[in-house]
């Protein structure tokens, strides 16, 4: 996926996850919140959870980016959280997100 709108366009690796992602991995988001169950309903806005590395590198760890709208693959997506850096598989990836 490609992120645009804030700085230079950047090609990211990402993964789609279910609303119960944090529950399944037994962790909470580092900052912000995980997905809400009703966010998986068709027609809802896209919600994105930033990988820790992306959050630090692109946004300087700014907590104010959470809740803001980002552009991923030319679609608006609201950032809801940053993953904990110990989620190695998402730290290595740039972004973990779920789309409808």
PyMOL commands that set and color helices and strands:
alter all, ss='L'
color gray80, all
select helices_A, chain A and resi 21-25+37-40+52-59+63-65+88-92
alter helices_A, ss='H'
color red, helices_A
select strands_A, chain A and resi 2-4+10-11+14-16+31-32+46-50+69-72+75-82+95-98
alter strands_A, ss='S'
color yellow, strands_A
deselect
rebuild
show_as cartoon
